[in-house]
């Protein structure tokens, strides 16, 4: 069974930075569009960013210019570099690999004001 394992979450002050990682156990990782989503308490899960197999990226307007998604296919890993963090970025962040790779377990990001 394919696994996606996120890491890198934590507590950071507003204006700070964090980098999330999502490692996939599937050797076909490089073929798939990968994405990051987040869910804040009491809210629905929302789109953050995606990156295609060819490296094309797309971002939610709320994170554009602050977050960067990237991937290392040799390591079967997708990253989310988060800069200029705001308290409203506080959420559980989930990695997604579509219907084939599914969802990771999530990693908590908390931004204090």
Beta strands, then each sheet from edge to edge (+ up, - down):
strand 1: 4-7
strand 2: 10-13
strand 3: 18-24
strand 4: 34-39
strand 5: 46-51
strand 6: 57-59
strand 7: 67-72
strand 8: 77-82
strand 9: 91-96
strand 10: 107-112
sheet 1: 1+ 3- 8+ 7-
sheet 2: 2+ 10+ 9- 4+ 5- 6+
end
